[in-house]
Amino acid sequence: MTNLAEKSSFSFEVFPPKTAVNNQKIFQTLDELHDLQPNFISVTSSNRTLNFENSTLKLADYVQNKLKVPGVVHLTARYFDRKQIDRILVELKFLGIKNILVIRGDLAPGRPPKKDFQHASDLMAYIKSKDANFRILGACYPESHPESSNKISDIHHLKEKVAAGCDCLLTQMFFSNETFYQFQENCALADINVPLIAGIMPIVNRAQALHVLKQSECCLPKKFTQMLDRYQTDPTALKAAGLAYAINQITDLVTNRVAGVHLYTMNQANVARYIYQATKSLFTIKNPV
């Protein structure tokens, strides 16, 4: 990965499709994302029906070895035991994949979790004990984890992740940059000094908008809700406004020397390309060390 002290990184997240048709399309999507010269591409992992090796690992292998872009695999602590992790680490080393995003993972209905790793920090520490050369990324929530009792407790758990070997933190989506900056300051005050990468999700269709309004724990600024209220019945206008909102967020973040921006692409290469074209010049400017 890029030295985040030199300039802001720009990266993408994709997810393994569940259908054969989309399974073919994802490789075209990855080819198009490769053309945008990202610092890395992360591939999510499912707790439900997808097999890790045939989904997440397969795509990360393509990213790492075919496209020659650093690949990041997601591992969910709840649904792997030590034996499975040992096998996966051997496979990752064989494929040359050194970057792992470790999360606890949501509970999957009807599927009991494993017992070896109760928290993300447990799996982070185990991976580092096996091979310290793996680069561990961890998830964080600018507005606190939904299960945290308060922000102090949330920061305490982040410190535990860093102590366990987390090398970099990647935020969940947020729509208020001020919330991110306050979170960044709280991390600094708590001596959490690993790079903090901002996760941005462009809202480009009504389904996304409704999902955010219904389920998101994010603070939704007035200008964001006004955008949704005004354009949610006009698909073309909503997409244009959503892209503009994401571009404005990214411009502000990079101007304020964020360590990196991670775009949740929802497997839409055209959205990633549009945002890349609008912001690419920002990512060529090195941050003063």
TORKOL-4160 file (C-alpha; in steps of 0.2 Angstrom, whole numbers, padded with zeros to 4 digits, m for minus):
289
<pt num="1" X="0000" Y="0000" Z="0000"/>
<pt num="2" X="0005" Y="0018" Z="m0002"/>
<pt num="3" X="0014" Y="0027" Z="0012"/>
<pt num="4" X="m0001" Y="0036" Z="0019"/>
<pt num="5" X="0010" Y="0049" Z="0027"/>
<pt num="6" X="0015" Y="0056" Z="0009"/>
<pt num="7" X="m0002" Y="0058" Z="0001"/>
<pt num="8" X="m0020" Y="0053" Z="0003"/>
<pt num="9" X="m0024" Y="0036" Z="m0004"/>
<pt num="10" X="m0039" Y="0031" Z="m0015"/>
<pt num="11" X="m0046" Y="0014" Z="m0014"/>
<pt num="12" X="m0062" Y="0004" Z="m0018"/>
<pt num="13" X="m0072" Y="m0009" Z="m0010"/>
<pt num="14" X="m0082" Y="m0023" Z="m0020"/>
<pt num="15" X="m0092" Y="m0038" Z="m0014"/>
<pt num="16" X="m0094" Y="m0055" Z="m0021"/>
<pt num="17" X="m0110" Y="m0057" Z="m0031"/>
<pt num="18" X="m0122" Y="m0071" Z="m0027"/>
<pt num="19" X="m0128" Y="m0075" Z="m0045"/>
<pt num="20" X="m0119" Y="m0083" Z="m0060"/>
<pt num="21" X="m0123" Y="m0068" Z="m0071"/>
<pt num="22" X="m0116" Y="m0055" Z="m0059"/>
<pt num="23" X="m0101" Y="m0067" Z="m0056"/>
<pt num="24" X="m0096" Y="m0064" Z="m0074"/>
<pt num="25" X="m0098" Y="m0045" Z="m0072"/>
<pt num="26" X="m0088" Y="m0043" Z="m0057"/>
<pt num="27" X="m0072" Y="m0047" Z="m0066"/>
<pt num="28" X="m0076" Y="m0033" Z="m0079"/>
<pt num="29" X="m0080" Y="m0021" Z="m0065"/>
<pt num="30" X="m0063" Y="m0025" Z="m0057"/>
<pt num="31" X="m0054" Y="m0022" Z="m0074"/>
<pt num="32" X="m0062" Y="m0005" Z="m0075"/>
<pt num="33" X="m0057" Y="m0001" Z="m0057"/>
<pt num="34" X="m0040" Y="m0006" Z="m0060"/>
<pt num="35" X="m0039" Y="0007" Z="m0074"/>
<pt num="36" X="m0042" Y="0020" Z="m0061"/>
<pt num="37" X="m0026" Y="0016" Z="m0052"/>
<pt num="38" X="m0032" Y="0013" Z="m0034"/>
<pt num="39" X="m0020" Y="0010" Z="m0020"/>
<pt num="40" X="m0029" Y="m0006" Z="m0015"/>
<pt num="41" X="m0046" Y="m0015" Z="m0018"/>
<pt num="42" X="m0054" Y="m0023" Z="m0004"/>
<pt num="43" X="m0066" Y="m0038" Z="m0006"/>
<pt num="44" X="m0080" Y="m0041" Z="0007"/>
<pt num="45" X="m0084" Y="m0058" Z="0015"/>
<pt num="46" X="m0102" Y="m0065" Z="0018"/>
<pt num="47" X="m0107" Y="m0073" Z="0034"/>
<pt num="48" X="m0122" Y="m0082" Z="0025"/>
<pt num="49" X="m0121" Y="m0093" Z="0010"/>
<pt num="50" X="m0105" Y="m0089" Z="0000"/>
<pt num="51" X="m0089" Y="m0099" Z="0002"/>
<pt num="52" X="m0074" Y="m0089" Z="0007"/>
<pt num="53" X="m0062" Y="m0097" Z="m0005"/>
<pt num="54" X="m0073" Y="m0097" Z="m0020"/>
<pt num="55" X="m0079" Y="m0079" Z="m0017"/>
<pt num="56" X="m0068" Y="m0067" Z="m0007"/>
<pt num="57" X="m0052" Y="m0076" Z="m0010"/>
<pt num="58" X="m0055" Y="m0079" Z="m0028"/>
<pt num="59" X="m0058" Y="m0061" Z="m0032"/>
<pt num="60" X="m0044" Y="m0055" Z="m0021"/>
<pt num="61" X="m0032" Y="m0067" Z="m0030"/>
<pt num="62" X="m0038" Y="m0059" Z="m0047"/>
<pt num="63" X="m0035" Y="m0041" Z="m0040"/>
<pt num="64" X="m0018" Y="m0045" Z="m0032"/>
<pt num="65" X="m0010" Y="m0057" Z="m0046"/>
<pt num="66" X="m0020" Y="m0053" Z="m0062"/>
<pt num="67" X="m0022" Y="m0034" Z="m0060"/>
<pt num="68" X="m0007" Y="m0031" Z="m0049"/>
<pt num="69" X="m0016" Y="m0020" Z="m0037"/>
<pt num="70" X="m0014" Y="m0024" Z="m0018"/>
<pt num="71" X="m0029" Y="m0034" Z="m0013"/>
<pt num="72" X="m0037" Y="m0034" Z="0004"/>
<pt num="73" X="m0048" Y="m0048" Z="0010"/>
<pt num="74" X="m0061" Y="m0047" Z="0024"/>
<pt num="75" X="m0062" Y="m0059" Z="0038"/>
<pt num="76" X="m0076" Y="m0061" Z="0050"/>
<pt num="77" X="m0070" Y="m0066" Z="0067"/>
<pt num="78" X="m0087" Y="m0074" Z="0072"/>
<pt num="79" X="m0088" Y="m0087" Z="0059"/>
<pt num="80" X="m0070" Y="m0094" Z="0058"/>
<pt num="81" X="m0061" Y="m0105" Z="0070"/>
<pt num="82" X="m0042" Y="m0107" Z="0072"/>
<pt num="83" X="m0040" Y="m0121" Z="0060"/>
<pt num="84" X="m0049" Y="m0112" Z="0046"/>
<pt num="85" X="m0039" Y="m0096" Z="0049"/>
<pt num="86" X="m0023" Y="m0106" Z="0049"/>
<pt num="87" X="m0028" Y="m0113" Z="0032"/>
<pt num="88" X="m0033" Y="m0096" Z="0025"/>
<pt num="89" X="m0016" Y="m0088" Z="0031"/>
<pt num="90" X="m0007" Y="m0101" Z="0021"/>
<pt num="91" X="m0017" Y="m0098" Z="0006"/>
<pt num="92" X="m0015" Y="m0079" Z="0007"/>
<pt num="93" X="0004" Y="m0081" Z="0009"/>
<pt num="94" X="0004" Y="m0092" Z="m0006"/>
<pt num="95" X="m0005" Y="m0079" Z="m0016"/>
<pt num="96" X="0005" Y="m0065" Z="m0010"/>
<pt num="97" X="m0010" Y="m0056" Z="m0001"/>
<pt num="98" X="m0003" Y="m0047" Z="0014"/>
<pt num="99" X="m0018" Y="m0036" Z="0018"/>
<pt num="100" X="m0033" Y="m0042" Z="0029"/>
<pt num="101" X="m0048" Y="m0032" Z="0035"/>
<pt num="102" X="m0053" Y="m0040" Z="0051"/>
<pt num="103" X="m0071" Y="m0037" Z="0057"/>
<pt num="104" X="m0082" Y="m0046" Z="0070"/>
<pt num="105" X="m0096" Y="m0048" Z="0058"/>
<pt num="106" X="m0115" Y="m0048" Z="0060"/>
<pt num="107" X="m0124" Y="m0063" Z="0066"/>
<pt num="108" X="m0132" Y="m0073" Z="0052"/>
<pt num="109" X="m0149" Y="m0079" Z="0056"/>
<pt num="110" X="m0149" Y="m0098" Z="0059"/>
<pt num="111" X="m0130" Y="m0100" Z="0058"/>
<pt num="112" X="m0122" Y="m0101" Z="0075"/>
<pt num="113" X="m0105" Y="m0092" Z="0077"/>
<pt num="114" X="m0089" Y="m0101" Z="0080"/>
<pt num="115" X="m0081" Y="m0099" Z="0098"/>
<pt num="116" X="m0063" Y="m0096" Z="0095"/>
<pt num="117" X="m0064" Y="m0077" Z="0091"/>
<pt num="118" X="m0077" Y="m0067" Z="0100"/>
<pt num="119" X="m0071" Y="m0050" Z="0095"/>
<pt num="120" X="m0061" Y="m0043" Z="0080"/>
<pt num="121" X="m0046" Y="m0039" Z="0091"/>
<pt num="122" X="m0045" Y="m0058" Z="0096"/>
<pt num="123" X="m0043" Y="m0063" Z="0077"/>
<pt num="124" X="m0031" Y="m0048" Z="0074"/>
<pt num="125" X="m0020" Y="m0054" Z="0088"/>
<pt num="126" X="m0020" Y="m0072" Z="0082"/>
<pt num="127" X="m0015" Y="m0067" Z="0064"/>
<pt num="128" X="m0001" Y="m0056" Z="0071"/>
<pt num="129" X="0005" Y="m0071" Z="0082"/>
<pt num="130" X="0006" Y="m0082" Z="0067"/>
<pt num="131" X="0014" Y="m0070" Z="0055"/>
<pt num="132" X="0018" Y="m0052" Z="0059"/>
<pt num="133" X="0020" Y="m0047" Z="0041"/>
<pt num="134" X="0002" Y="m0047" Z="0038"/>
<pt num="135" X="m0005" Y="m0029" Z="0037"/>
<pt num="136" X="m0021" Y="m0029" Z="0048"/>
<pt num="137" X="m0035" Y="m0016" Z="0044"/>
<pt num="138" X="m0049" Y="m0013" Z="0056"/>
<pt num="139" X="m0066" Y="m0006" Z="0055"/>
<pt num="140" X="m0072" Y="0009" Z="0065"/>
<pt num="141" X="m0087" Y="0020" Z="0067"/>
<pt num="142" X="m0086" Y="0039" Z="0067"/>
<pt num="143" X="m0102" Y="0040" Z="0076"/>
<pt num="144" X="m0098" Y="0025" Z="0088"/>
<pt num="145" X="m0102" Y="0007" Z="0085"/>
<pt num="146" X="m0121" Y="0004" Z="0087"/>
<pt num="147" X="m0118" Y="m0008" Z="0102"/>
<pt num="148" X="m0107" Y="0004" Z="0111"/>
<pt num="149" X="m0114" Y="0011" Z="0127"/>
<pt num="150" X="m0105" Y="0028" Z="0124"/>
<pt num="151" X="m0091" Y="0036" Z="0114"/>
<pt num="152" X="m0078" Y="0033" Z="0127"/>
<pt num="153" X="m0081" Y="0014" Z="0127"/>
<pt num="154" X="m0080" Y="0014" Z="0108"/>
<pt num="155" X="m0063" Y="0023" Z="0108"/>
<pt num="156" X="m0057" Y="0010" Z="0122"/>
<pt num="157" X="m0062" Y="m0004" Z="0110"/>
<pt num="158" X="m0052" Y="0004" Z="0096"/>
<pt num="159" X="m0037" Y="0005" Z="0107"/>
<pt num="160" X="m0039" Y="m0013" Z="0110"/>
<pt num="161" X="m0039" Y="m0016" Z="0091"/>
<pt num="162" X="m0023" Y="m0006" Z="0089"/>
<pt num="163" X="m0014" Y="m0015" Z="0104"/>
<pt num="164" X="m0019" Y="m0032" Z="0096"/>
<pt num="165" X="m0010" Y="m0027" Z="0080"/>
<pt num="166" X="m0022" Y="m0017" Z="0069"/>
<pt num="167" X="m0011" Y="m0006" Z="0057"/>
<pt num="168" X="m0024" Y="0005" Z="0050"/>
<pt num="169" X="m0042" Y="0009" Z="0053"/>
<pt num="170" X="m0056" Y="0011" Z="0040"/>
<pt num="171" X="m0072" Y="0020" Z="0044"/>
<pt num="172" X="m0090" Y="0014" Z="0040"/>
<pt num="173" X="m0099" Y="0026" Z="0029"/>
<pt num="174" X="m0103" Y="0044" Z="0035"/>
<pt num="175" X="m0111" Y="0059" Z="0028"/>
<pt num="176" X="m0105" Y="0072" Z="0039"/>
<pt num="177" X="m0087" Y="0077" Z="0038"/>
<pt num="178" X="m0088" Y="0087" Z="0054"/>
<pt num="179" X="m0092" Y="0070" Z="0063"/>
<pt num="180" X="m0077" Y="0062" Z="0055"/>
<pt num="181" X="m0066" Y="0076" Z="0060"/>
<pt num="182" X="m0072" Y="0075" Z="0078"/>
<pt num="183" X="m0069" Y="0056" Z="0078"/>
<pt num="184" X="m0052" Y="0059" Z="0071"/>
<pt num="185" X="m0048" Y="0071" Z="0085"/>
<pt num="186" X="m0055" Y="0059" Z="0098"/>
<pt num="187" X="m0043" Y="0046" Z="0091"/>
<pt num="188" X="m0028" Y="0057" Z="0092"/>
<pt num="189" X="m0032" Y="0062" Z="0110"/>
<pt num="190" X="m0033" Y="0043" Z="0115"/>
<pt num="191" X="m0016" Y="0040" Z="0106"/>
<pt num="192" X="m0023" Y="0030" Z="0092"/>
<pt num="193" X="m0010" Y="0035" Z="0079"/>
<pt num="194" X="m0013" Y="0022" Z="0065"/>
<pt num="195" X="m0019" Y="0029" Z="0048"/>
<pt num="196" X="m0038" Y="0033" Z="0048"/>
<pt num="197" X="m0046" Y="0030" Z="0031"/>
<pt num="198" X="m0063" Y="0038" Z="0027"/>
<pt num="199" X="m0076" Y="0027" Z="0020"/>
<pt num="200" X="m0087" Y="0036" Z="0008"/>
<pt num="201" X="m0103" Y="0028" Z="0000"/>
<pt num="202" X="m0111" Y="0038" Z="m0015"/>
<pt num="203" X="m0130" Y="0038" Z="m0014"/>
<pt num="204" X="m0135" Y="0036" Z="m0032"/>
<pt num="205" X="m0152" Y="0028" Z="m0032"/>
<pt num="206" X="m0168" Y="0027" Z="m0023"/>
<pt num="207" X="m0165" Y="0010" Z="m0015"/>
<pt num="208" X="m0149" Y="0016" Z="m0007"/>
<pt num="209" X="m0157" Y="0032" Z="m0001"/>
<pt num="210" X="m0172" Y="0022" Z="0007"/>
<pt num="211" X="m0160" Y="0010" Z="0015"/>
<pt num="212" X="m0149" Y="0024" Z="0023"/>
<pt num="213" X="m0165" Y="0033" Z="0029"/>
<pt num="214" X="m0172" Y="0017" Z="0037"/>
<pt num="215" X="m0156" Y="0008" Z="0044"/>
<pt num="216" X="m0142" Y="0019" Z="0045"/>
<pt num="217" X="m0135" Y="0025" Z="0062"/>
<pt num="218" X="m0126" Y="0039" Z="0053"/>
<pt num="219" X="m0130" Y="0057" Z="0057"/>
<pt num="220" X="m0138" Y="0064" Z="0041"/>
<pt num="221" X="m0135" Y="0083" Z="0039"/>
<pt num="222" X="m0149" Y="0094" Z="0034"/>
<pt num="223" X="m0142" Y="0097" Z="0016"/>
<pt num="224" X="m0141" Y="0078" Z="0014"/>
<pt num="225" X="m0159" Y="0075" Z="0019"/>
<pt num="226" X="m0164" Y="0090" Z="0008"/>
<pt num="227" X="m0156" Y="0082" Z="m0006"/>
<pt num="228" X="m0165" Y="0065" Z="m0004"/>
<pt num="229" X="m0182" Y="0074" Z="m0001"/>
<pt num="230" X="m0181" Y="0084" Z="m0017"/>
<pt num="231" X="m0174" Y="0071" Z="m0029"/>
<pt num="232" X="m0179" Y="0054" Z="m0023"/>
<pt num="233" X="m0193" Y="0052" Z="m0036"/>
<pt num="234" X="m0181" Y="0058" Z="m0050"/>
<pt num="235" X="m0168" Y="0045" Z="m0053"/>
<pt num="236" X="m0157" Y="0055" Z="m0064"/>
<pt num="237" X="m0157" Y="0070" Z="m0053"/>
<pt num="238" X="m0154" Y="0060" Z="m0037"/>
<pt num="239" X="m0139" Y="0051" Z="m0045"/>
<pt num="240" X="m0132" Y="0068" Z="m0050"/>
<pt num="241" X="m0135" Y="0075" Z="m0033"/>
<pt num="242" X="m0128" Y="0060" Z="m0024"/>
<pt num="243" X="m0112" Y="0060" Z="m0035"/>
<pt num="244" X="m0110" Y="0079" Z="m0031"/>
<pt num="245" X="m0112" Y="0076" Z="m0013"/>
<pt num="246" X="m0099" Y="0062" Z="m0012"/>
<pt num="247" X="m0087" Y="0073" Z="m0023"/>
<pt num="248" X="m0089" Y="0087" Z="m0011"/>
<pt num="249" X="m0086" Y="0076" Z="0004"/>
<pt num="250" X="m0070" Y="0069" Z="m0004"/>
<pt num="251" X="m0063" Y="0086" Z="m0009"/>
<pt num="252" X="m0065" Y="0092" Z="0009"/>
<pt num="253" X="m0057" Y="0077" Z="0016"/>
<pt num="254" X="m0042" Y="0077" Z="0005"/>
<pt num="255" X="m0040" Y="0096" Z="0007"/>
<pt num="256" X="m0039" Y="0092" Z="0026"/>
<pt num="257" X="m0026" Y="0079" Z="0023"/>
<pt num="258" X="m0036" Y="0063" Z="0027"/>
<pt num="259" X="m0025" Y="0048" Z="0026"/>
<pt num="260" X="m0036" Y="0040" Z="0013"/>
<pt num="261" X="m0053" Y="0038" Z="0005"/>
<pt num="262" X="m0061" Y="0021" Z="0003"/>
<pt num="263" X="m0075" Y="0021" Z="m0009"/>
<pt num="264" X="m0089" Y="0009" Z="m0006"/>
<pt num="265" X="m0093" Y="0006" Z="m0025"/>
<pt num="266" X="m0108" Y="m0006" Z="m0023"/>
<pt num="267" X="m0099" Y="m0015" Z="m0038"/>
<pt num="268" X="m0103" Y="0000" Z="m0049"/>
<pt num="269" X="m0088" Y="0004" Z="m0059"/>
<pt num="270" X="m0096" Y="0019" Z="m0068"/>
<pt num="271" X="m0099" Y="0028" Z="m0052"/>
<pt num="272" X="m0081" Y="0025" Z="m0046"/>
<pt num="273" X="m0075" Y="0032" Z="m0063"/>
<pt num="274" X="m0085" Y="0047" Z="m0062"/>
<pt num="275" X="m0079" Y="0051" Z="m0045"/>
<pt num="276" X="m0061" Y="0047" Z="m0049"/>
<pt num="277" X="m0062" Y="0059" Z="m0064"/>
<pt num="278" X="m0068" Y="0073" Z="m0053"/>
<pt num="279" X="m0056" Y="0071" Z="m0039"/>
<pt num="280" X="m0040" Y="0062" Z="m0046"/>
<pt num="281" X="m0029" Y="0078" Z="m0046"/>
<pt num="282" X="m0032" Y="0079" Z="m0028"/>
<pt num="283" X="m0023" Y="0063" Z="m0024"/>
<pt num="284" X="m0007" Y="0067" Z="m0033"/>
<pt num="285" X="m0003" Y="0081" Z="m0021"/>
<pt num="286" X="0008" Y="0075" Z="m0007"/>
<pt num="287" X="0004" Y="0080" Z="0011"/>
<pt num="288" X="0018" Y="0089" Z="0020"/>
<pt num="289" X="0027" Y="0077" Z="0032"/>
